[in-house]
Amino acid sequence: MTTVNGGISFWYAQGGVPAPRAPLPGPATADVCIVGGGYTGLWTAYYLKRAAPSLRITVLEQHFCGYGASGRNGGWLYNGIAGRDRYARLHGHQAAVDLQRAMNRSVAEVVSVAGSEGIDADIHTGGVLEVARTPAQLVRLNAFHAAEAAFGERDRLLLDAAGSAARIGVAGTLGGSWTPHGARIHPAKLVRGLARVVEGLGVKIHEETPVTELAPGRAVTPHGTVRARYVLRCTEGFTASVHGQKRTWLPMNSSMIVTEPLAPHVWDAIGWQGRELLGDTAHAYMYAQRTADGRIALGGRGIPYRYGSRTDNDGRTQAATVVALRDLLVRFFPATAGAAIEHAWSGVLGVPRDWCASVELDRASGLGWAGGYVGSGVTTANLAGRTLRDLVLLDSGEAAATELTALPWVGHRVRRWEPEPFRWLGVHALYAAYRGADRREAARQSAGTDPVARLADLISGRH
């Protein structure tokens, strides 16, 4: 079997890439203009229109809804939040606990809305299993588990090697940590269903409409300018393509592969009956799911960053990355050695300089944004959409402040990324350091985290 490479993602291979909606026909006005037709933009439109049906809302998308990370991700609906430790240092422990609890609830919120709105996204709530395969990873896993409990997650389970393997038979597992706050999804089905629902509510969606400039009260496109009191940037990994935003969030590249449907005897060897999401505690970590049609979809870092904050066109990834991800798959699951890789693809996610996601609405200008999810955007985008709703309604006098507008990521500011070539050199050096640290930890089989990885964390701002 020949591996399909690109074509946006495997998630679009089954139903096909959708025909784009009509572009903006000319100059227009709205109450709220949302730039970006991914999860963040669509959830924001959904919650705003549900809360205030009279609002005139327009969504502008440069390709089609779900073209970016929303249609290419690993299908991880889970409770991870970027930057929690930093929020705790800046705003206090309880503020970070409040944010974590909001994320926990957001997993259930997405599942609930999908059900009530008739969106079939292959959702299965099996939780998330994080595994350790080296002594150093096990130390980090135990520390991670303790931190999650300290931030209010009381229903998480710490598993020994046997308990972890009973859930998913990952070769060489030394232990695991499982949380119920996670669900497998089909990313493209969720974003396409959400776009359908939003449009049905009366929101105008214009695709094939790139936004070339954002300014107070307007979003400029080649087809005309949309004028609105509120202009919300929801562009995540594609933010660098917006004028003046090249160094705001770095478009980090992530790649994925998916197997052919696996035979029953392979699943007998692996287990995975609970359909948990699967991750690990390596420095260059992986993420995986068991798909609804019996495949394994697995992702990780290939080439982490393209010079000048460039993004790919159709999701094509490098042959060496496909080989590396397949090797990782077989190391985790030796029974898949004979399985064909049916599809490979890649996409970008938004990474702020301090690795902290944020939501903001500038009340003076009406400009707002949300993003910088650092790979946990499936759930975080939902929380961001509800938070942007509350900020807009608060500013317009439609509602009072809420618990969401008080969360510590609201209004969080971060310095910009370094200019080129320092940005490219730094990111590639950091991920080379992380990959080298993983190799050394596996070879030494000692419990200490590799000092090079500690230094990389310090320089990168991840911790």
C-alpha positions as CSV (number, residue, x, y, z in Angstrom):
1,M,0.0,0.0,0.0
2,T,1.3,3.4,-0.9
3,T,1.2,6.0,1.8
4,V,-0.8,9.1,1.0
5,N,1.2,12.1,2.0
6,G,-0.6,15.4,2.5
7,G,-4.0,16.2,1.1
8,I,-4.7,18.3,4.3
9,S,-5.1,15.3,6.5
10,F,-6.4,11.7,6.9
11,W,-9.5,13.1,8.5
12,Y,-10.5,14.6,5.2
13,A,-9.6,11.5,3.2
14,Q,-12.8,9.7,4.2
15,G,-15.4,12.4,3.5
16,G,-13.3,14.5,1.0
17,V,-12.2,18.1,1.2
18,P,-15.3,20.2,1.4
19,A,-16.3,22.6,-1.4
20,P,-15.6,26.1,0.0
21,R,-18.4,28.5,0.8
22,A,-18.7,31.6,-1.2
23,P,-16.1,34.3,-0.5
24,L,-17.0,37.7,0.8
25,P,-19.0,39.4,-2.0
26,G,-17.8,42.9,-1.2
27,P,-17.6,45.5,1.6
28,A,-19.8,44.6,4.6
29,T,-20.7,45.5,8.1
30,A,-21.3,43.4,11.2
31,D,-21.4,43.7,15.0
32,V,-18.7,41.0,15.4
33,C,-16.2,40.0,12.7
34,I,-14.3,36.8,13.5
35,V,-11.1,36.0,11.5
36,G,-10.4,32.3,11.3
37,G,-12.8,29.4,10.7
38,G,-11.3,26.9,13.0
39,Y,-12.5,25.7,16.4
40,T,-11.8,29.0,18.2
41,G,-13.6,31.2,15.6
42,L,-16.6,28.8,15.3
43,W,-17.0,28.2,19.0
44,T,-16.9,32.0,19.5
45,A,-19.6,32.5,16.9
46,Y,-21.7,29.7,18.3
47,Y,-21.7,31.0,21.9
48,L,-22.2,34.6,20.9
49,K,-25.1,33.8,18.6
50,R,-26.7,31.5,21.2
51,A,-26.4,34.2,23.9
52,A,-27.4,37.2,21.7
53,P,-29.3,36.1,18.6
54,S,-29.6,39.6,17.3
55,L,-25.9,40.0,16.9
56,R,-24.7,40.2,13.3
57,I,-21.7,37.9,13.1
58,T,-19.4,37.3,10.2
59,V,-16.6,34.7,10.0
60,L,-13.8,35.1,7.5
61,E,-11.7,32.1,6.6
62,Q,-8.8,32.1,4.1
63,H,-9.4,28.6,2.8
64,F,-12.2,26.5,4.3
65,C,-13.4,25.9,7.9
66,G,-11.0,23.4,9.4
67,Y,-8.2,23.9,6.9
68,G,-5.7,24.5,9.7
69,A,-5.1,22.7,13.0
70,S,-8.8,22.1,13.6
71,G,-8.8,19.6,10.7
72,R,-5.4,18.1,11.2
73,N,-4.9,17.5,14.9
74,G,-4.7,14.2,16.8
75,G,-8.3,14.2,17.9
76,W,-7.4,14.9,21.6
77,L,-10.3,16.4,23.4
78,Y,-8.5,16.6,26.8
79,N,-8.0,18.9,29.8
80,G,-4.4,20.0,29.3
81,I,-3.8,23.8,29.4
82,A,-0.6,25.5,28.3
83,G,1.2,27.7,30.8
84,R,-0.5,26.6,34.0
85,D,2.6,26.8,36.2
86,R,3.4,30.3,35.0
87,Y,-0.2,31.5,35.7
88,A,0.2,30.1,39.2
89,R,3.4,32.1,39.7
90,L,1.9,35.3,38.3
91,H,-1.7,35.1,39.8
92,G,-1.5,32.6,42.6
93,H,-2.2,28.9,43.0
94,Q,-6.0,29.2,43.2
95,A,-6.2,31.2,40.0
96,A,-4.5,28.3,38.2
97,V,-6.7,25.8,39.9
98,D,-9.7,27.7,38.6
99,L,-8.4,27.6,35.1
100,Q,-7.7,23.9,35.3
101,R,-11.2,23.2,36.6
102,A,-12.6,25.2,33.7
103,M,-10.6,23.1,31.3
104,N,-11.9,19.9,33.0
105,R,-15.5,21.1,32.5
106,S,-14.7,22.1,28.9
107,V,-14.2,18.5,27.9
108,A,-17.7,17.6,29.0
109,E,-19.0,20.8,27.4
110,V,-17.8,19.9,23.9
111,V,-19.2,16.4,24.3
112,S,-22.5,17.8,25.5
113,V,-22.9,20.4,22.7
114,A,-21.9,17.9,20.0
115,G,-24.7,15.7,21.3
116,S,-27.4,18.4,21.6
117,E,-26.5,19.9,18.2
118,G,-26.4,16.5,16.4
119,I,-22.7,16.6,15.5
120,D,-21.4,13.1,15.0
121,A,-17.7,13.3,15.6
122,D,-16.9,9.7,16.6
123,I,-16.6,10.9,20.2
124,H,-15.6,8.3,22.8
125,T,-15.0,9.4,26.4
126,G,-12.2,7.0,27.5
127,G,-10.0,9.5,29.2
128,V,-6.2,10.0,28.7
129,L,-3.4,7.6,29.6
130,E,0.1,9.0,29.9
131,V,2.8,6.4,30.0
132,A,6.5,6.3,31.0
133,R,8.9,3.9,29.3
134,T,12.2,4.9,30.9
135,P,13.2,5.5,34.6
136,A,13.6,9.2,33.9
137,Q,10.2,9.3,32.3
138,L,8.7,7.5,35.3
139,V,10.1,10.2,37.7
140,R,8.6,12.9,35.5
141,L,5.3,11.0,35.3
142,N,5.1,10.7,39.1
143,A,5.8,14.4,39.4
144,F,3.2,15.2,36.7
145,H,0.6,13.1,38.5
146,A,1.3,14.9,41.8
147,A,1.1,18.3,40.1
148,E,-2.3,17.4,38.5
149,A,-3.6,16.5,42.0
150,A,-2.2,19.7,43.4
151,F,-4.2,21.7,40.8
152,G,-7.4,20.1,41.8
153,E,-7.7,16.9,39.7
154,R,-8.8,14.4,42.3
155,D,-10.1,11.7,40.0
156,R,-6.8,10.9,38.3
157,L,-5.3,7.4,38.8
158,L,-1.6,6.6,39.2
159,L,-0.9,3.2,37.6
160,D,1.9,0.7,38.0
161,A,3.3,-1.1,35.0
162,A,0.7,-3.8,35.1
163,G,-2.2,-1.4,35.6
164,S,-1.0,0.7,32.7
165,A,-0.5,-2.3,30.4
166,A,-4.0,-3.6,31.3
167,R,-5.4,-0.5,29.6
168,I,-3.0,-0.2,26.6
169,G,-0.3,-2.7,25.9
170,V,2.6,-0.3,25.3
171,A,5.9,-2.2,25.1
172,G,8.2,-1.4,28.0
173,T,5.7,0.5,30.0
174,L,6.9,1.2,33.6
175,G,3.9,3.1,34.8
176,G,1.0,5.4,33.8
177,S,-1.3,8.2,34.8
178,W,-4.9,8.2,33.7
179,T,-7.5,11.0,33.8
180,P,-11.2,10.7,32.9
181,H,-11.1,14.2,31.4
182,G,-10.5,13.2,27.8
183,A,-12.2,11.9,24.8
184,R,-11.3,10.8,21.3
185,I,-12.8,12.8,18.5
186,H,-12.7,12.9,14.7
187,P,-11.4,16.4,14.2
188,A,-12.8,17.1,10.7
189,K,-16.2,15.8,11.6
190,L,-16.3,18.1,14.6
191,V,-15.3,21.3,12.8
192,R,-17.5,20.6,9.8
193,G,-20.5,19.9,12.1
194,L,-19.8,23.0,14.1
195,A,-19.6,25.2,11.0
196,R,-23.0,23.7,9.8
197,V,-24.6,24.5,13.2
198,V,-23.2,28.0,13.3
199,E,-24.3,28.8,9.8
200,G,-27.8,27.4,10.7
201,L,-28.0,29.9,13.5
202,G,-27.6,32.8,11.1
203,V,-23.8,33.5,11.2
204,K,-22.4,34.4,7.9
205,I,-19.3,32.3,6.9
206,H,-17.2,33.5,4.0
207,E,-14.4,31.1,2.9
208,E,-11.6,31.7,0.4
209,T,-11.4,35.1,2.0
210,P,-7.9,35.9,3.4
211,V,-7.6,38.8,5.8
212,T,-4.6,41.0,4.9
213,E,-4.9,43.5,7.7
214,L,-6.6,43.9,11.1
215,A,-7.3,47.3,12.6
216,P,-9.8,48.8,15.1
217,G,-13.2,48.4,13.6
218,R,-12.2,46.6,10.4
219,A,-10.8,43.5,8.7
220,V,-9.4,44.1,5.3
221,T,-9.6,41.4,2.6
222,P,-9.0,41.4,-1.2
223,H,-12.8,41.2,-1.6
224,G,-13.6,44.2,0.5
225,T,-13.5,45.4,4.1
226,V,-15.7,44.2,6.9
227,R,-16.4,46.9,9.4
228,A,-17.5,45.8,12.9
229,R,-17.3,47.1,16.5
230,Y,-15.5,43.9,17.5
231,V,-12.8,42.2,15.3
232,L,-11.6,39.0,16.8
233,R,-8.4,37.2,15.6
234,C,-8.8,33.4,15.9
235,T,-6.0,32.3,13.6
236,E,-3.8,30.2,16.0
237,G,-0.8,28.7,14.1
238,F,-1.6,30.9,11.0
239,T,-1.3,34.1,13.0
240,A,2.1,34.9,11.6
241,S,0.5,35.4,8.2
242,V,-1.5,38.4,9.5
243,H,0.2,41.7,8.9
244,G,2.2,42.8,11.9
245,Q,1.9,39.4,13.7
246,K,4.9,37.5,12.3
247,R,6.6,37.2,15.8
248,T,3.5,36.9,17.9
249,W,3.1,33.1,18.0
250,L,5.5,30.7,16.4
251,P,3.9,28.2,14.0
252,M,5.2,24.9,15.4
253,N,5.0,22.0,13.1
254,S,3.6,18.6,14.2
255,S,3.2,15.5,12.0
256,M,1.0,12.5,12.1
257,I,0.6,9.0,10.6
258,V,-2.3,6.6,10.6
259,T,-2.2,2.9,10.0
260,E,-4.5,0.8,7.9
261,P,-7.4,-0.8,9.9
262,L,-5.6,-3.3,12.1
263,A,-6.5,-7.0,12.2
264,P,-8.3,-8.5,15.3
265,H,-5.2,-10.4,16.4
266,V,-3.2,-7.1,16.5
267,W,-5.8,-5.5,18.7
268,D,-5.8,-8.6,20.9
269,A,-2.1,-8.0,21.5
270,I,-2.5,-4.3,22.1
271,G,-5.7,-4.2,24.1
272,W,-6.9,-0.5,24.1
273,Q,-10.5,-1.6,24.7
274,G,-11.2,1.7,26.5
275,R,-10.2,3.8,23.5
276,E,-8.2,6.1,25.8
277,L,-6.1,8.8,24.3
278,L,-2.4,7.9,24.6
279,G,0.6,10.1,25.4
280,D,4.0,9.8,27.0
281,T,6.4,11.7,29.1
282,A,9.3,11.9,26.7
283,H,10.8,15.4,26.0
284,A,9.8,15.0,22.3
285,Y,6.5,13.5,23.2
286,M,4.0,11.5,21.1
287,Y,0.2,11.4,21.1
288,A,-2.1,8.8,19.7
289,Q,-5.7,7.5,19.5
290,R,-7.5,4.4,18.4
291,T,-9.8,5.6,15.7
292,A,-13.5,4.7,15.3
293,D,-12.6,2.4,12.3
294,G,-9.9,0.5,14.1
295,R,-6.6,2.3,13.2
296,I,-3.9,3.9,15.2
297,A,-3.3,7.6,14.5
298,L,0.0,8.7,16.0
299,G,1.8,12.0,16.0
300,G,4.9,13.8,17.1
301,R,7.5,16.3,16.0
302,G,9.2,16.1,12.6
303,I,10.8,19.3,11.4
304,P,9.5,21.5,14.2
305,Y,9.6,24.9,12.4
306,R,10.0,26.4,9.0
307,Y,12.2,29.4,8.4
308,G,10.3,32.8,8.5
309,S,7.3,31.3,10.2
310,R,6.1,29.7,7.0
311,T,3.3,27.2,7.0
312,D,2.7,24.3,4.6
313,N,0.0,24.3,1.9
314,D,-1.6,20.9,2.0
315,G,-0.2,19.0,5.0
316,R,2.6,17.1,3.2
317,T,5.3,15.9,5.6
318,Q,8.9,14.8,5.1
319,A,9.7,11.2,4.2
320,A,12.2,11.0,7.1
321,T,9.4,12.1,9.5
322,V,7.1,9.4,8.3
323,V,9.9,6.8,8.9
324,A,10.6,8.2,12.4
325,L,6.9,8.1,13.4
326,R,6.5,4.5,12.0
327,D,9.6,3.4,14.0
328,L,8.0,5.0,17.1
329,L,4.7,3.2,16.4
330,V,6.5,-0.2,16.3
331,R,8.5,0.5,19.4
332,F,5.3,1.2,21.3
333,F,3.3,-1.6,19.6
334,P,5.5,-4.4,18.1
335,A,2.4,-6.1,16.8
336,T,2.0,-3.3,14.2
337,A,5.3,-4.2,12.5
338,G,3.4,-5.5,9.5
339,A,0.8,-2.8,9.3
340,A,0.8,-0.4,6.4
341,I,0.9,3.3,7.0
342,E,-2.0,4.6,5.0
343,H,-1.7,8.4,5.4
344,A,0.8,11.0,6.7
345,W,0.3,14.7,7.1
346,S,1.4,17.7,9.1
347,G,0.1,21.0,10.4
348,V,1.0,23.9,12.6
349,L,0.0,25.0,16.2
350,G,0.5,28.3,17.8
351,V,3.3,28.7,20.4
352,P,3.8,31.9,22.4
353,R,7.3,32.8,23.6
354,D,6.3,31.8,27.2
355,W,4.2,28.8,26.1
356,C,1.1,30.4,27.7
357,A,-2.3,30.5,25.9
358,S,-4.2,33.7,26.2
359,V,-7.6,35.4,25.6
360,E,-8.0,39.2,25.2
361,L,-10.4,41.9,24.2
362,D,-9.1,45.5,24.1
363,R,-12.1,47.5,25.1
364,A,-10.8,50.7,23.5
365,S,-10.2,49.3,20.1
366,G,-12.6,46.4,20.0
367,L,-9.8,44.1,18.8
368,G,-9.6,40.7,20.5
369,W,-7.9,37.4,20.1
370,A,-7.4,33.9,21.5
371,G,-4.9,31.2,20.9
372,G,-1.4,30.1,21.6
373,Y,-2.7,26.7,22.7
374,V,0.6,24.8,22.3
375,G,-1.0,21.6,21.1
376,S,-4.0,21.4,23.4
377,G,-6.4,23.5,21.3
378,V,-9.3,21.1,20.8
379,T,-10.6,21.7,24.3
380,T,-8.9,25.1,24.9
381,A,-10.6,26.6,21.9
382,N,-14.0,25.9,23.4
383,L,-13.1,27.6,26.6
384,A,-11.6,30.5,24.6
385,G,-14.8,30.8,22.6
386,R,-17.0,31.0,25.7
387,T,-14.5,33.5,27.3
388,L,-14.5,35.7,24.2
389,R,-18.3,35.6,24.3
390,D,-18.4,36.8,27.9
391,L,-15.8,39.6,27.2
392,V,-17.8,40.9,24.2
393,L,-21.1,40.8,26.1
394,L,-19.4,42.5,29.1
395,D,-18.0,45.3,27.0
396,S,-21.3,45.8,25.2
397,G,-23.2,46.0,28.4
398,E,-25.2,42.9,27.6
399,A,-23.9,41.0,30.6
400,A,-21.9,41.2,33.8
401,A,-18.4,39.8,34.5
402,T,-18.3,36.0,34.8
403,E,-16.0,33.4,36.3
404,L,-14.5,33.0,32.8
405,T,-13.6,36.7,32.4
406,A,-11.7,36.4,35.7
407,L,-9.5,33.4,34.7
408,P,-5.7,34.2,34.7
409,W,-5.2,33.7,31.0
410,V,-7.5,36.7,30.2
411,G,-5.3,39.7,29.3
412,H,-2.1,37.7,29.6
413,R,0.7,39.4,27.6
414,V,3.9,37.9,26.4
415,R,7.0,39.2,24.6
416,R,7.4,38.5,20.9
417,W,9.6,35.8,19.4
418,E,13.1,36.6,18.4
419,P,13.7,37.8,14.7
420,E,15.2,35.4,12.2
421,P,17.6,33.7,11.9
422,F,17.7,33.4,15.7
423,R,14.1,32.0,15.8
424,W,14.9,29.2,13.4
425,L,18.2,28.4,15.0
426,G,16.8,28.4,18.5
427,V,13.8,26.1,17.8
428,H,15.8,23.6,15.8
429,A,18.5,23.5,18.4
430,L,16.0,23.0,21.2
431,Y,14.3,20.1,19.6
432,A,17.6,18.5,18.7
433,A,18.4,18.8,22.4
434,Y,15.1,17.2,23.4
435,R,15.6,14.3,21.0
436,G,19.1,13.7,22.2
437,A,18.0,13.8,25.8
438,D,15.4,11.1,25.1
439,R,18.0,8.9,23.5
440,R,20.5,9.4,26.4
441,E,17.8,8.7,29.0
442,A,16.8,5.5,27.2
443,A,20.4,4.4,26.9
444,R,21.4,5.1,30.5
445,Q,18.1,3.8,32.1
446,S,18.8,6.2,35.0
447,A,16.1,8.1,36.9
448,G,17.5,11.6,36.4
449,T,16.2,13.9,33.7
450,D,18.9,14.7,31.2
451,P,20.6,18.0,32.1
452,V,20.5,19.2,28.5
453,A,16.7,18.8,28.5
454,R,16.6,20.9,31.7
455,L,18.6,23.6,30.1
456,A,16.4,23.5,27.0
457,D,13.3,23.9,29.1
458,L,14.9,26.9,30.8
459,I,15.9,28.6,27.5
460,S,12.6,27.8,25.7
461,G,10.4,29.1,28.5
462,R,8.4,25.9,28.7
463,H,8.8,25.7,32.5
